[in-house]
Amino acid sequence: MKIAMYTRVSTHHQIDKDSLPLQKQDLINYAKFALNCEDYEIFEDAGFSAKNTDRPEYQKMMNKIRKNEFTHLLVWKIDRISRNLLDFCDMYNELKEHNCTFISRNEQFNTSSAMGEAMLKIILVFAELERKLTGERVKAIMYDRASKGKWNGAPIPLGYKWNDKIKFPEIDDNEAATVKLIFEKYAELKTTFGVKELLNTNKIKTKRNGSWTTKTISDILRNVFYIGTYRYNYRNGSHGKIKDEKEWIVVEDNHPAIISKELFKKCNNILDENAK
């Protein structure tokens, strides 16, 4: 058995009142008399908050735990090591991975016991609830932004560039010429292969300076962003399955268009016919 002892105070006032020495001596006594162990190493963070894990001694201790140097982590109180539930749960998952038991001296919280493990599971349930509630709040914010036609972050389509002033893509004249060429030539040739050959032969590059494929061209032809429509929550992930249309958020005439709605519809009708 080897114990990592962690102590922390957040202000110099606490340091002056001997809070760290008090924590340290109490942990040493607990290790000696309750755990029958005198093999330990103490990690002290003085003047650091527990709002996050950006603490030098904490990080040093966790690095040693990752190297399997300790069998136990002993703290004076749970809030000495973390006041952030998610950080605590992340830390505990690492402890479990490295077979390190967590003990809180004052709460009598010891994960080597059935009761201690049960208590921790309760904490983890609430941590998972907090994660889900946070996710729902973020999702609601993103949906609200999208419904107002605000940019929620995504790869900027060919033909547009980022405008930091309006926090939304604006038309890039050079790239927009390529987009127009793609739609016009597809309406004429009625084949993505023909458009691909035309672009590659003329050394016209993609947004990422690559070569064209029929899929890249098809994706552009299907993208309603080019007619000024902002569509959000369309797929599961950037390349995932298309969601049910009832889940989409669609804002028409949201931003300057590059392609007319008539040309867009014509090209998409051809795509649909070719797909049959």
C-alpha positions as CSV (number, residue, x, y, z in Angstrom):
1,M,0.0,0.0,0.0
2,K,1.2,3.5,-0.9
3,I,-0.9,6.6,-0.3
4,A,-1.1,9.8,-2.2
5,M,-2.3,12.6,0.2
6,Y,-3.7,15.7,-1.3
7,T,-4.2,19.0,0.6
8,R,-5.4,22.4,-0.7
9,V,-6.4,25.8,0.5
10,S,-7.6,28.6,-1.8
11,T,-6.4,31.8,0.0
12,H,-3.3,33.0,1.9
13,H,-5.6,33.8,4.8
14,Q,-6.2,30.1,5.2
15,I,-2.5,29.3,4.8
16,D,-1.7,31.7,7.7
17,K,-4.2,30.0,9.9
18,D,-2.3,26.7,9.5
19,S,-5.0,25.1,7.4
20,L,-2.5,23.1,5.4
21,P,-0.5,21.8,8.3
22,L,-3.8,20.8,10.0
23,Q,-5.0,18.9,7.0
24,K,-1.6,17.2,6.5
25,Q,-1.2,16.1,10.1
26,D,-4.8,14.8,10.2
27,L,-4.2,12.7,7.1
28,I,-0.9,11.4,8.4
29,N,-2.6,10.2,11.6
30,Y,-5.5,8.7,9.7
31,A,-3.1,6.8,7.4
32,K,-1.1,5.5,10.3
33,F,-3.9,4.5,12.7
34,A,-6.9,3.8,10.5
35,L,-5.1,2.4,7.4
36,N,-2.0,1.1,9.2
37,C,0.2,2.7,6.5
38,E,3.2,5.0,6.8
39,D,4.2,4.9,3.2
40,Y,2.8,8.1,1.7
41,E,3.6,11.2,-0.4
42,I,2.0,14.5,0.3
43,F,0.9,16.9,-2.5
44,E,0.0,20.5,-1.4
45,D,-1.6,23.2,-3.5
46,A,-1.6,26.5,-1.5
47,G,-3.6,29.4,-2.8
48,F,-5.5,27.5,-5.5
49,S,-9.2,27.2,-6.1
50,A,-10.9,23.9,-6.7
51,K,-13.1,25.3,-9.5
52,N,-10.9,23.4,-12.0
53,T,-7.9,21.0,-12.0
54,D,-5.3,23.5,-13.2
55,R,-3.2,23.0,-10.0
56,P,0.5,22.0,-10.2
57,E,0.6,19.5,-7.3
58,Y,-2.7,18.0,-8.3
59,Q,-1.4,17.4,-11.8
60,K,1.8,16.0,-10.5
61,M,-0.1,13.6,-8.3
62,M,-2.4,12.5,-11.1
63,N,0.6,11.8,-13.4
64,K,2.0,9.5,-10.7
65,I,-1.3,7.8,-10.3
66,R,-1.4,7.2,-14.0
67,K,2.0,5.4,-13.6
68,N,0.4,3.2,-10.9
69,E,2.6,4.6,-8.1
70,F,-0.2,4.7,-5.5
71,T,-2.9,2.3,-4.3
72,H,-4.9,5.0,-2.4
73,L,-5.7,8.7,-2.7
74,L,-6.5,10.3,0.6
75,V,-8.0,13.8,1.0
76,W,-9.1,15.7,4.0
77,K,-12.5,16.6,2.5
78,I,-14.0,16.0,-1.0
79,D,-14.0,19.8,-1.7
80,R,-10.3,19.9,-1.1
81,I,-9.7,18.0,-4.4
82,S,-12.7,19.3,-6.4
83,R,-15.8,21.4,-6.2
84,N,-16.6,20.6,-9.8
85,L,-18.7,17.5,-10.0
86,L,-17.7,16.6,-13.5
87,D,-14.0,17.1,-12.8
88,F,-14.4,14.8,-9.7
89,C,-16.1,12.1,-11.8
90,D,-13.4,12.3,-14.5
91,M,-10.7,12.0,-11.8
92,Y,-12.5,9.0,-10.2
93,N,-12.7,7.2,-13.5
94,E,-8.9,7.5,-13.8
95,L,-8.5,6.2,-10.2
96,K,-10.6,3.1,-11.0
97,E,-8.6,2.6,-14.2
98,H,-5.4,2.5,-12.1
99,N,-6.9,0.5,-9.2
100,C,-6.5,3.5,-6.8
101,T,-8.9,3.7,-3.9
102,F,-10.4,7.1,-3.0
103,I,-10.8,8.1,0.6
104,S,-12.2,11.3,2.1
105,R,-11.1,11.6,5.8
106,N,-14.0,13.8,7.0
107,E,-16.9,12.4,5.0
108,Q,-15.7,8.9,5.8
109,F,-15.9,8.2,2.1
110,N,-13.9,5.1,1.2
111,T,-14.5,3.4,-2.2
112,S,-12.9,0.2,-1.0
113,S,-16.1,-0.4,0.9
114,A,-19.5,-1.3,-0.4
115,M,-21.1,1.8,1.2
116,G,-18.4,4.0,-0.2
117,E,-18.8,2.7,-3.7
118,A,-22.6,3.1,-3.4
119,M,-22.2,6.7,-2.3
120,L,-19.9,7.3,-5.3
121,K,-22.4,5.8,-7.7
122,I,-25.0,8.2,-6.4
123,I,-22.6,11.1,-7.1
124,L,-22.0,9.7,-10.6
125,V,-25.7,9.6,-11.3
126,F,-26.1,13.2,-10.5
127,A,-22.9,14.0,-12.5
128,E,-24.5,12.3,-15.5
129,L,-27.7,14.2,-14.9
130,E,-25.7,17.5,-14.9
131,R,-24.0,16.4,-18.2
132,K,-27.4,15.8,-19.8
133,L,-28.9,19.0,-18.5
134,T,-25.9,20.9,-19.7
135,G,-26.2,19.2,-23.1
136,E,-29.9,20.1,-23.3
137,R,-29.2,23.7,-22.4
138,V,-26.5,24.0,-25.1
139,K,-28.8,22.3,-27.6
140,A,-31.6,24.7,-26.8
141,I,-29.3,27.7,-27.3
142,M,-28.1,26.3,-30.6
143,Y,-31.6,25.7,-31.8
144,D,-32.6,29.2,-30.8
145,R,-29.6,30.7,-32.6
146,A,-30.4,28.6,-35.7
147,S,-34.1,29.7,-35.7
148,K,-32.9,33.3,-35.8
149,G,-30.6,32.5,-38.8
150,K,-27.4,32.8,-36.7
151,W,-24.3,30.8,-37.5
152,N,-23.7,27.8,-35.2
153,G,-20.3,26.8,-36.6
154,A,-19.7,24.4,-39.5
155,P,-17.3,24.2,-42.5
156,I,-18.0,27.3,-44.6
157,P,-19.3,26.3,-48.0
158,L,-17.4,27.0,-51.2
159,G,-18.4,30.4,-52.5
160,Y,-18.4,32.0,-49.0
161,K,-15.8,33.3,-46.5
162,W,-16.1,34.2,-42.9
163,N,-17.0,37.8,-42.0
164,D,-16.0,38.4,-38.4
165,K,-18.0,41.7,-38.2
166,I,-21.4,40.1,-38.9
167,K,-20.3,36.7,-37.5
168,F,-21.6,34.9,-40.6
169,P,-20.2,33.8,-44.0
170,E,-20.3,36.3,-46.8
171,I,-19.9,35.8,-50.5
172,D,-16.4,35.2,-51.8
173,D,-16.5,36.5,-55.4
174,N,-13.8,34.2,-56.7
175,E,-15.2,31.0,-55.2
176,A,-18.8,32.1,-56.1
177,A,-17.8,32.0,-59.8
178,T,-16.9,28.3,-59.4
179,V,-20.2,27.6,-57.7
180,K,-22.1,29.2,-60.5
181,L,-20.1,27.3,-63.1
182,I,-21.0,24.0,-61.3
183,F,-24.7,24.7,-61.4
184,E,-24.8,26.0,-64.9
185,K,-22.7,23.2,-66.4
186,Y,-24.7,20.5,-64.5
187,A,-27.9,22.0,-65.9
188,E,-26.3,21.7,-69.3
189,L,-24.5,18.4,-69.1
190,K,-26.8,16.7,-66.7
191,T,-24.0,14.6,-65.2
192,T,-21.8,15.1,-62.2
193,F,-19.0,13.1,-64.0
194,G,-19.0,15.6,-66.8
195,V,-18.8,18.6,-64.4
196,K,-16.0,16.8,-62.5
197,E,-13.9,16.3,-65.6
198,L,-14.4,19.9,-66.7
199,L,-13.3,21.3,-63.3
200,N,-10.3,19.0,-63.0
201,T,-9.2,19.5,-66.6
202,N,-9.2,23.3,-66.0
203,K,-7.3,22.9,-62.7
204,I,-10.1,24.5,-60.7
205,K,-9.6,23.5,-57.1
206,T,-12.0,22.7,-54.4
207,K,-12.4,24.7,-51.1
208,R,-9.4,22.8,-49.7
209,N,-7.4,23.0,-52.9
210,G,-8.1,19.4,-53.8
211,S,-9.4,17.6,-56.9
212,W,-13.1,17.2,-57.6
213,T,-15.2,14.1,-57.2
214,T,-18.8,13.4,-58.3
215,K,-19.9,13.3,-54.6
216,T,-18.3,16.8,-53.9
217,I,-20.2,18.2,-56.8
218,S,-23.5,16.4,-55.8
219,D,-23.2,17.8,-52.3
220,I,-22.8,21.4,-53.7
221,L,-25.8,20.9,-56.0
222,R,-27.9,19.8,-53.0
223,N,-26.8,22.5,-50.6
224,V,-29.6,25.0,-50.0
225,F,-27.2,27.5,-48.5
226,Y,-26.5,28.6,-52.1
227,I,-30.1,29.9,-52.5
228,G,-29.9,31.9,-49.2
229,T,-31.5,29.3,-47.0
230,Y,-30.0,28.4,-43.6
231,R,-30.7,24.8,-42.7
232,Y,-29.7,23.4,-39.3
233,N,-30.0,20.0,-37.6
234,Y,-30.2,18.4,-41.0
235,R,-27.9,15.4,-40.4
236,N,-26.6,13.3,-37.5
237,G,-23.1,14.8,-37.6
238,S,-21.5,16.4,-40.6
239,H,-21.7,13.2,-42.8
240,G,-24.3,11.2,-40.9
241,K,-27.8,10.1,-41.8
242,I,-30.3,12.7,-42.8
243,K,-32.8,13.4,-40.0
244,D,-36.5,13.5,-40.3
245,E,-37.6,16.7,-42.0
246,K,-39.7,17.7,-38.9
247,E,-36.4,18.0,-36.9
248,W,-34.8,20.5,-39.3
249,I,-34.6,24.2,-38.7
250,V,-35.0,26.0,-41.9
251,V,-34.7,29.8,-42.4
252,E,-35.3,30.9,-46.0
253,D,-33.9,34.1,-47.5
254,N,-31.5,34.3,-44.6
255,H,-28.4,35.5,-46.4
256,P,-27.2,36.6,-49.9
257,A,-27.6,33.8,-52.4
258,I,-25.2,32.8,-55.1
259,I,-27.7,30.6,-57.1
260,S,-31.3,31.5,-58.1
261,K,-34.0,29.2,-56.8
262,E,-35.0,28.4,-60.3
263,L,-31.6,27.1,-61.3
264,F,-31.3,25.2,-58.0
265,K,-34.6,23.5,-58.5
266,K,-33.7,22.6,-62.1
267,C,-30.4,21.0,-61.0
268,N,-32.0,19.1,-58.2
269,N,-34.8,17.8,-60.4
270,I,-32.1,16.4,-62.7
271,L,-30.3,14.8,-59.7
272,D,-33.5,13.1,-58.7
273,E,-34.2,11.8,-62.2
274,N,-30.6,10.4,-62.4
275,A,-31.0,8.7,-59.1
276,K,-34.0,6.7,-60.2
